Structure formats: structure tokens, C-alpha cells
Amino acid sequence: MSPQKKVVFFGFSDVGYKSLKLLLDRGCAVPAVFTHDTDPHEKQWFETCESLALKNSIPVYKPKSLKAPEWAELVKSLEPDLILSLYYRNFIPPAVFESAKLGAYNMHGSYLPRYRGRAPLNWSIINGETYCGVSLHVLEEGFDTGDIVDRQKVEIGPEDYVGDVLPKISAAAVDVLSRSLDSLLGGSPKLEKQDASKATYFGKRTPEDGRIDFSKSAREVFNLIRGVSRPFPGAFFERDGVRRTIWRAQILPESAAGFEPGRIVSEKPLKIACKDYLILATDFV
């Protein structure tokens, strides 16, 4: 691999940090790193792309948006051979990514074409899926629609919380990038078209989306708790004007028959009625 090949890097989160480290370890020249700060409602549990870039004297840019013409002009001036987006959350306009001689590619946190869009891991757990994944694909103006370079499934166990799966996602993303990097820098990746008929799309989640609806089944409530637990804002309900957040729970083999959904059956331990069974909160505030 030629160290003269220049990769302009857009990235965030643990996937971004470990992917940037891989590029540097493999001798790639990285003339610029684009990233952003952690959202105020999220817990930062990872080392940042910014810290790694600064440690290696790489200029760091954190624009709120890349739509202004000066960002396209800046990237073009860097004369990138390759542009990589690794968990970068902002929209990258064509005027920016089309300046890469060998193409631009994005790492998405699902096994495409399923779960295009935002928060794919959270949605996968909330929907009770048995796996998620990562997919490296051609960066296009449409979200997560480009041809696939490589992808890898990541198992989700029925009791796994989002914090259990995140490290597996990071490891899978590094595996996929490591396998694909030589072909990308050589300008000859083998591409697989996505089957649009199998595509699903999910949108951005906000902290308010963690509100628990106890009229749903205990499994659906449990899946929500698993899907938005730490390091995310958590699943919650309110009683008497007080918000209570449930971080971990269990489905009890106790019928909720005779109880209105959302009824607190017991305070110590905290048991709450769902549509069918009771939920036991084992970690809550």
C-alpha cells in the first residue's frame, strides 16, 4: 500500500476512532479529520477521532454543516485519493465527496439493505432482531443506498443490552475496513448492488422516544429498555410528575391480568404491569 495515497477522514464514535487508528497504522496519509462533538444527552464512552488526530498533528474540523461551499473547496484542495465516512453523523454533500479520485465510502451500522437511516443498532434491539451488522458501501446522496463493498453480521442475544453490542459493532467495522482497504486504495473494490426490495428505513431517535408504553407486551417494553440503555439516555416513565428511568429489567413469569398497564404492582422490588406480564426493574433511578 502506498503511503502517498491520501485519505480525507470523516468519523465519530468508537468506530471512527478505531478506523482512523487502522488507517494510520497501515501507513495512509490523512491530511484532515472531520468530526463533531458528542450530543449533550449522550455519554461519551469512547476515545475520540479528534484526540487521535491531534496526537498525530492532523488538522481537525468540526463544522455544524458541510453545505457551505468553502468545505467542498477545502476538501478539493486536499486532493484526496479516497474519502471515508466512519460513523460521521452529518450529511456529506456530493460537492464534498465527489472530489475523491478513487471514490468515497461510508460505514453504516446495519447489515444493509435492512435498517438504512439513523440509530440502526438501537432500532434493531427495540424491534427484537437477532442480529445487526456493519456495511461498507459507496457514498451517495441518498442515505445508505450505495453499492456494498463488504458487510458483516453481528449477533444480538435475547438478553443483550445496547452497551453489550457496541464493542462487537466496533470490532466488526474494523474487520470490514481492514479487509477492504487495499482494494479501495487500489481503486478496484468488488461491489454488490443492494436489493432495494428488501430495504427498510428508520429515522433518528431522541431522548423522548425512550418513553415506555406499558400497554405493549412485556417483551416489547424489555426490548426498548435494552435498546436505549447506557450509554444512551434510557427508557423512562413518569409518576406524579417524577421521571423514573429503567436501565435494566427482567420479564417476570407473572401474569398482568387484572392490572391496568403501567400499574406499579410493587415498589420494592419495582414491578410494573405490561399488557401481558409484569416487568421487574433491576436497575433504575
Contacts in CASP RR format, 6 or more apart in sequence:
PFRMAT RR
TARGET T0000
AUTHOR 0000-0000-0000
METHOD contacts of the structure
MODEL  1
MSPQKKVVFFGFSDVGYKSLKLLLDRGCAVPAVFTHDTDPHEKQWFETCE
SLALKNSIPVYKPKSLKAPEWAELVKSLEPDLILSLYYRNFIPPAVFESA
KLGAYNMHGSYLPRYRGRAPLNWSIINGETYCGVSLHVLEEGFDTGDIVD
RQKVEIGPEDYVGDVLPKISAAAVDVLSRSLDSLLGGSPKLEKQDASKAT
YFGKRTPEDGRIDFSKSAREVFNLIRGVSRPFPGAFFERDGVRRTIWRAQ
ILPESAAGFEPGRIVSEKPLKIACKDYLILATDFV
1 26 0 8 1.000
1 27 0 8 1.000
1 28 0 8 1.000
1 181 0 8 1.000
1 182 0 8 1.000
1 185 0 8 1.000
2 185 0 8 1.000
3 27 0 8 1.000
3 28 0 8 1.000
3 29 0 8 1.000
4 29 0 8 1.000
5 28 0 8 1.000
5 29 0 8 1.000
5 81 0 8 1.000
5 82 0 8 1.000
5 102 0 8 1.000
5 185 0 8 1.000
6 28 0 8 1.000
6 29 0 8 1.000
6 30 0 8 1.000
6 31 0 8 1.000
6 78 0 8 1.000
6 79 0 8 1.000
6 80 0 8 1.000
6 81 0 8 1.000
6 82 0 8 1.000
7 23 0 8 1.000
7 28 0 8 1.000
7 29 0 8 1.000
7 30 0 8 1.000
7 80 0 8 1.000
7 81 0 8 1.000
7 82 0 8 1.000
7 83 0 8 1.000
7 84 0 8 1.000
7 185 0 8 1.000
8 30 0 8 1.000
8 31 0 8 1.000
8 32 0 8 1.000
8 34 0 8 1.000
8 75 0 8 1.000
8 78 0 8 1.000
8 80 0 8 1.000
8 82 0 8 1.000
8 83 0 8 1.000
8 84 0 8 1.000
8 100 0 8 1.000
9 19 0 8 1.000
9 20 0 8 1.000
9 23 0 8 1.000
9 30 0 8 1.000
9 32 0 8 1.000
9 33 0 8 1.000
9 34 0 8 1.000
9 49 0 8 1.000
9 53 0 8 1.000
9 84 0 8 1.000
9 86 0 8 1.000
10 33 0 8 1.000
10 34 0 8 1.000
10 35 0 8 1.000
10 83 0 8 1.000
10 84 0 8 1.000
10 85 0 8 1.000
10 86 0 8 1.000
10 88 0 8 1.000
10 92 0 8 1.000
11 19 0 8 1.000
11 20 0 8 1.000
11 33 0 8 1.000
11 34 0 8 1.000
11 35 0 8 1.000
11 49 0 8 1.000
11 85 0 8 1.000
11 86 0 8 1.000
11 87 0 8 1.000
11 88 0 8 1.000
12 35 0 8 1.000
12 36 0 8 1.000
12 48 0 8 1.000
12 49 0 8 1.000
12 86 0 8 1.000
12 87 0 8 1.000
12 88 0 8 1.000
12 89 0 8 1.000
13 46 0 8 1.000
13 87 0 8 1.000
14 45 0 8 1.000
14 46 0 8 1.000
14 47 0 8 1.000
14 166 0 8 1.000
14 167 0 8 1.000
14 170 0 8 1.000
15 86 0 8 1.000
15 87 0 8 1.000
15 107 0 8 1.000
15 134 0 8 1.000
15 169 0 8 1.000
15 170 0 8 1.000
15 173 0 8 1.000
15 174 0 8 1.000
16 49 0 8 1.000
16 86 0 8 1.000
16 87 0 8 1.000
16 173 0 8 1.000
17 46 0 8 1.000
17 47 0 8 1.000
17 48 0 8 1.000
17 49 0 8 1.000
17 52 0 8 1.000
18 170 0 8 1.000
18 173 0 8 1.000
18 174 0 8 1.000
19 84 0 8 1.000
19 86 0 8 1.000
19 107 0 8 1.000
19 173 0 8 1.000
19 174 0 8 1.000
19 177 0 8 1.000
20 30 0 8 1.000
20 33 0 8 1.000
20 49 0 8 1.000
20 52 0 8 1.000
20 53 0 8 1.000
20 86 0 8 1.000
21 52 0 8 1.000
22 174 0 8 1.000
22 177 0 8 1.000
22 178 0 8 1.000
22 181 0 8 1.000
23 30 0 8 1.000
23 84 0 8 1.000
23 181 0 8 1.000
24 30 0 8 1.000
24 52 0 8 1.000
24 56 0 8 1.000
26 181 0 8 1.000
28 181 0 8 1.000
28 185 0 8 1.000
30 53 0 8 1.000
30 56 0 8 1.000
30 58 0 8 1.000
31 58 0 8 1.000
31 59 0 8 1.000
31 78 0 8 1.000
31 80 0 8 1.000
32 58 0 8 1.000
32 59 0 8 1.000
32 60 0 8 1.000
32 61 0 8 1.000
32 74 0 8 1.000
32 75 0 8 1.000
32 78 0 8 1.000
33 49 0 8 1.000
33 50 0 8 1.000
33 53 0 8 1.000
33 58 0 8 1.000
33 59 0 8 1.000
33 60 0 8 1.000
33 61 0 8 1.000
34 60 0 8 1.000
34 61 0 8 1.000
34 62 0 8 1.000
34 63 0 8 1.000
34 66 0 8 1.000
34 88 0 8 1.000
35 48 0 8 1.000
35 49 0 8 1.000
35 50 0 8 1.000
35 53 0 8 1.000
35 60 0 8 1.000
35 61 0 8 1.000
35 62 0 8 1.000
35 88 0 8 1.000
36 62 0 8 1.000
36 64 0 8 1.000
36 88 0 8 1.000
36 89 0 8 1.000
36 90 0 8 1.000
37 62 0 8 1.000
38 44 0 8 1.000
41 207 0 8 1.000
41 233 0 8 1.000
42 231 0 8 1.000
42 232 0 8 1.000
42 233 0 8 1.000
43 230 0 8 1.000
43 231 0 8 1.000
43 232 0 8 1.000
44 231 0 8 1.000
45 166 0 8 1.000
45 231 0 8 1.000
49 60 0 8 1.000
50 60 0 8 1.000
50 62 0 8 1.000
53 59 0 8 1.000
53 60 0 8 1.000
54 60 0 8 1.000
61 71 0 8 1.000
61 74 0 8 1.000
63 71 0 8 1.000
63 90 0 8 1.000
64 90 0 8 1.000
65 90 0 8 1.000
65 91 0 8 1.000
66 72 0 8 1.000
66 90 0 8 1.000
66 91 0 8 1.000
66 92 0 8 1.000
66 93 0 8 1.000
66 96 0 8 1.000
67 91 0 8 1.000
67 93 0 8 1.000
69 95 0 8 1.000
71 96 0 8 1.000
72 93 0 8 1.000
72 95 0 8 1.000
72 96 0 8 1.000
72 99 0 8 1.000
75 83 0 8 1.000
75 96 0 8 1.000
75 99 0 8 1.000
76 99 0 8 1.000
79 99 0 8 1.000
79 101 0 8 1.000
80 99 0 8 1.000
80 100 0 8 1.000
80 101 0 8 1.000
81 100 0 8 1.000
81 101 0 8 1.000
81 102 0 8 1.000
81 185 0 8 1.000
82 100 0 8 1.000
82 101 0 8 1.000
82 102 0 8 1.000
82 103 0 8 1.000
82 104 0 8 1.000
82 105 0 8 1.000
82 184 0 8 1.000
82 185 0 8 1.000
83 92 0 8 1.000
83 96 0 8 1.000
83 97 0 8 1.000
83 99 0 8 1.000
83 100 0 8 1.000
83 103 0 8 1.000
83 104 0 8 1.000
83 105 0 8 1.000
83 139 0 8 1.000
84 104 0 8 1.000
84 105 0 8 1.000
84 106 0 8 1.000
84 107 0 8 1.000
84 177 0 8 1.000
84 184 0 8 1.000
85 92 0 8 1.000
85 97 0 8 1.000
85 104 0 8 1.000
85 105 0 8 1.000
85 106 0 8 1.000
85 107 0 8 1.000
85 139 0 8 1.000
86 106 0 8 1.000
86 107 0 8 1.000
86 173 0 8 1.000
86 177 0 8 1.000
87 107 0 8 1.000
87 109 0 8 1.000
87 173 0 8 1.000
88 106 0 8 1.000
92 104 0 8 1.000
92 139 0 8 1.000
93 141 0 8 1.000
94 141 0 8 1.000
97 103 0 8 1.000
97 104 0 8 1.000
97 139 0 8 1.000
98 104 0 8 1.000
102 184 0 8 1.000
102 185 0 8 1.000
102 186 0 8 1.000
102 187 0 8 1.000
103 138 0 8 1.000
103 139 0 8 1.000
103 184 0 8 1.000
103 187 0 8 1.000
104 138 0 8 1.000
104 139 0 8 1.000
105 136 0 8 1.000
105 137 0 8 1.000
105 138 0 8 1.000
105 139 0 8 1.000
105 149 0 8 1.000
105 184 0 8 1.000
106 136 0 8 1.000
106 137 0 8 1.000
106 138 0 8 1.000
106 139 0 8 1.000
106 144 0 8 1.000
107 134 0 8 1.000
107 135 0 8 1.000
107 136 0 8 1.000
107 173 0 8 1.000
107 176 0 8 1.000
107 177 0 8 1.000
108 116 0 8 1.000
108 117 0 8 1.000
108 120 0 8 1.000
108 134 0 8 1.000
108 135 0 8 1.000
108 136 0 8 1.000
108 137 0 8 1.000
108 144 0 8 1.000
109 115 0 8 1.000
109 120 0 8 1.000
109 121 0 8 1.000
109 132 0 8 1.000
109 133 0 8 1.000
109 134 0 8 1.000
109 135 0 8 1.000
109 169 0 8 1.000
109 173 0 8 1.000
110 116 0 8 1.000
110 120 0 8 1.000
110 121 0 8 1.000
110 124 0 8 1.000
110 132 0 8 1.000
110 133 0 8 1.000
110 134 0 8 1.000
110 135 0 8 1.000
110 144 0 8 1.000
111 131 0 8 1.000
111 132 0 8 1.000
111 133 0 8 1.000
111 134 0 8 1.000
111 135 0 8 1.000
111 151 0 8 1.000
111 152 0 8 1.000
111 153 0 8 1.000
112 135 0 8 1.000
112 137 0 8 1.000
112 144 0 8 1.000
112 148 0 8 1.000
112 151 0 8 1.000
112 194 0 8 1.000
112 199 0 8 1.000
113 144 0 8 1.000
113 194 0 8 1.000
113 195 0 8 1.000
113 196 0 8 1.000
113 198 0 8 1.000
113 199 0 8 1.000
113 200 0 8 1.000
114 198 0 8 1.000
114 199 0 8 1.000
114 200 0 8 1.000
115 123 0 8 1.000
115 124 0 8 1.000
115 132 0 8 1.000
115 200 0 8 1.000
115 201 0 8 1.000
115 202 0 8 1.000
116 143 0 8 1.000
116 144 0 8 1.000
116 145 0 8 1.000
116 199 0 8 1.000
116 200 0 8 1.000
116 201 0 8 1.000
116 202 0 8 1.000
117 143 0 8 1.000
117 144 0 8 1.000
117 201 0 8 1.000
117 202 0 8 1.000
117 203 0 8 1.000
118 202 0 8 1.000
118 203 0 8 1.000
118 204 0 8 1.000
118 205 0 8 1.000
119 202 0 8 1.000
119 203 0 8 1.000
119 204 0 8 1.000
119 205 0 8 1.000
120 132 0 8 1.000
120 133 0 8 1.000
120 202 0 8 1.000
121 132 0 8 1.000
121 162 0 8 1.000
121 165 0 8 1.000
121 166 0 8 1.000
121 169 0 8 1.000
121 227 0 8 1.000
122 162 0 8 1.000
122 205 0 8 1.000
122 227 0 8 1.000
122 228 0 8 1.000
122 232 0 8 1.000
123 202 0 8 1.000
123 203 0 8 1.000
123 205 0 8 1.000
124 131 0 8 1.000
124 132 0 8 1.000
124 156 0 8 1.000
125 132 0 8 1.000
125 156 0 8 1.000
125 160 0 8 1.000
125 161 0 8 1.000
125 162 0 8 1.000
125 165 0 8 1.000
125 223 0 8 1.000
125 226 0 8 1.000
125 227 0 8 1.000
126 223 0 8 1.000
126 224 0 8 1.000
126 226 0 8 1.000
126 227 0 8 1.000
126 228 0 8 1.000
127 223 0 8 1.000
128 156 0 8 1.000
128 219 0 8 1.000
128 223 0 8 1.000
129 156 0 8 1.000
130 155 0 8 1.000
130 156 0 8 1.000
130 157 0 8 1.000
130 158 0 8 1.000
131 153 0 8 1.000
131 154 0 8 1.000
131 155 0 8 1.000
131 156 0 8 1.000
132 153 0 8 1.000
132 154 0 8 1.000
132 156 0 8 1.000
132 165 0 8 1.000
132 169 0 8 1.000
133 151 0 8 1.000
133 152 0 8 1.000
133 153 0 8 1.000
133 154 0 8 1.000
133 169 0 8 1.000
133 172 0 8 1.000
134 151 0 8 1.000
134 152 0 8 1.000
134 154 0 8 1.000
134 169 0 8 1.000
134 172 0 8 1.000
134 173 0 8 1.000
134 176 0 8 1.000
135 144 0 8 1.000
135 148 0 8 1.000
135 150 0 8 1.000
135 151 0 8 1.000
135 176 0 8 1.000
136 148 0 8 1.000
136 149 0 8 1.000
136 150 0 8 1.000
136 151 0 8 1.000
136 176 0 8 1.000
136 177 0 8 1.000
136 180 0 8 1.000
137 144 0 8 1.000
137 145 0 8 1.000
137 146 0 8 1.000
137 147 0 8 1.000
137 148 0 8 1.000
137 149 0 8 1.000
137 194 0 8 1.000
138 146 0 8 1.000
138 147 0 8 1.000
138 148 0 8 1.000
138 149 0 8 1.000
138 191 0 8 1.000
139 146 0 8 1.000
140 146 0 8 1.000
143 201 0 8 1.000
145 194 0 8 1.000
145 196 0 8 1.000
145 199 0 8 1.000
146 194 0 8 1.000
147 191 0 8 1.000
147 192 0 8 1.000
147 193 0 8 1.000
147 194 0 8 1.000
148 191 0 8 1.000
148 192 0 8 1.000
148 193 0 8 1.000
148 194 0 8 1.000
149 176 0 8 1.000
149 180 0 8 1.000
149 183 0 8 1.000
149 184 0 8 1.000
149 189 0 8 1.000
149 190 0 8 1.000
149 191 0 8 1.000
149 192 0 8 1.000
150 176 0 8 1.000
150 179 0 8 1.000
150 180 0 8 1.000
151 176 0 8 1.000
152 172 0 8 1.000
152 175 0 8 1.000
152 176 0 8 1.000
153 172 0 8 1.000
154 165 0 8 1.000
154 168 0 8 1.000
154 169 0 8 1.000
154 172 0 8 1.000
155 168 0 8 1.000
156 165 0 8 1.000
159 226 0 8 1.000
160 226 0 8 1.000
161 226 0 8 1.000
161 227 0 8 1.000
161 229 0 8 1.000
161 230 0 8 1.000
161 248 0 8 1.000
162 226 0 8 1.000
162 227 0 8 1.000
162 228 0 8 1.000
162 229 0 8 1.000
162 230 0 8 1.000
162 231 0 8 1.000
162 232 0 8 1.000
163 229 0 8 1.000
163 230 0 8 1.000
163 231 0 8 1.000
166 231 0 8 1.000
180 189 0 8 1.000
183 189 0 8 1.000
183 190 0 8 1.000
205 228 0 8 1.000
207 233 0 8 1.000
207 234 0 8 1.000
209 228 0 8 1.000
210 224 0 8 1.000
210 228 0 8 1.000
210 233 0 8 1.000
210 234 0 8 1.000
210 235 0 8 1.000
210 236 0 8 1.000
211 235 0 8 1.000
211 236 0 8 1.000
211 237 0 8 1.000
212 221 0 8 1.000
212 224 0 8 1.000
212 225 0 8 1.000
212 235 0 8 1.000
212 236 0 8 1.000
212 237 0 8 1.000
212 246 0 8 1.000
213 221 0 8 1.000
214 221 0 8 1.000
214 237 0 8 1.000
214 261 0 8 1.000
214 262 0 8 1.000
214 272 0 8 1.000
214 273 0 8 1.000
214 274 0 8 1.000
214 275 0 8 1.000
214 279 0 8 1.000
215 261 0 8 1.000
215 262 0 8 1.000
215 274 0 8 1.000
215 275 0 8 1.000
216 261 0 8 1.000
216 274 0 8 1.000
216 275 0 8 1.000
217 274 0 8 1.000
217 275 0 8 1.000
217 276 0 8 1.000
217 277 0 8 1.000
218 251 0 8 1.000
218 252 0 8 1.000
218 256 0 8 1.000
218 274 0 8 1.000
218 275 0 8 1.000
218 276 0 8 1.000
218 277 0 8 1.000
218 278 0 8 1.000
218 279 0 8 1.000
219 251 0 8 1.000
220 274 0 8 1.000
221 235 0 8 1.000
221 249 0 8 1.000
221 274 0 8 1.000
221 279 0 8 1.000
222 249 0 8 1.000
222 250 0 8 1.000
222 251 0 8 1.000
222 279 0 8 1.000
224 235 0 8 1.000
225 234 0 8 1.000
225 235 0 8 1.000
225 246 0 8 1.000
225 247 0 8 1.000
225 248 0 8 1.000
225 249 0 8 1.000
227 235 0 8 1.000
228 234 0 8 1.000
228 235 0 8 1.000
229 235 0 8 1.000
229 247 0 8 1.000
229 248 0 8 1.000
230 247 0 8 1.000
233 245 0 8 1.000
234 245 0 8 1.000
234 246 0 8 1.000
234 247 0 8 1.000
235 245 0 8 1.000
235 246 0 8 1.000
236 243 0 8 1.000
236 244 0 8 1.000
236 245 0 8 1.000
236 246 0 8 1.000
237 243 0 8 1.000
237 244 0 8 1.000
237 246 0 8 1.000
237 262 0 8 1.000
237 272 0 8 1.000
238 244 0 8 1.000
239 264 0 8 1.000
244 284 0 8 1.000
244 285 0 8 1.000
245 284 0 8 1.000
245 285 0 8 1.000
246 279 0 8 1.000
246 281 0 8 1.000
246 283 0 8 1.000
246 284 0 8 1.000
247 283 0 8 1.000
247 284 0 8 1.000
247 285 0 8 1.000
248 281 0 8 1.000
248 282 0 8 1.000
248 283 0 8 1.000
248 284 0 8 1.000
249 279 0 8 1.000
249 280 0 8 1.000
249 281 0 8 1.000
249 282 0 8 1.000
249 283 0 8 1.000
250 279 0 8 1.000
250 280 0 8 1.000
250 282 0 8 1.000
251 277 0 8 1.000
251 278 0 8 1.000
251 279 0 8 1.000
251 280 0 8 1.000
252 271 0 8 1.000
252 277 0 8 1.000
252 278 0 8 1.000
252 279 0 8 1.000
252 280 0 8 1.000
253 277 0 8 1.000
254 271 0 8 1.000
254 277 0 8 1.000
254 278 0 8 1.000
255 276 0 8 1.000
255 277 0 8 1.000
255 278 0 8 1.000
256 273 0 8 1.000
256 274 0 8 1.000
256 275 0 8 1.000
256 276 0 8 1.000
256 277 0 8 1.000
256 278 0 8 1.000
259 265 0 8 1.000
259 273 0 8 1.000
259 278 0 8 1.000
260 273 0 8 1.000
261 273 0 8 1.000
261 274 0 8 1.000
261 275 0 8 1.000
262 272 0 8 1.000
262 273 0 8 1.000
262 274 0 8 1.000
263 272 0 8 1.000
263 273 0 8 1.000
264 270 0 8 1.000
264 271 0 8 1.000
264 272 0 8 1.000
265 271 0 8 1.000
265 272 0 8 1.000
265 273 0 8 1.000
265 278 0 8 1.000
269 280 0 8 1.000
269 281 0 8 1.000
269 282 0 8 1.000
270 280 0 8 1.000
270 281 0 8 1.000
270 284 0 8 1.000
271 278 0 8 1.000
271 279 0 8 1.000
271 280 0 8 1.000
271 281 0 8 1.000
272 278 0 8 1.000
272 279 0 8 1.000
272 281 0 8 1.000
273 279 0 8 1.000
END
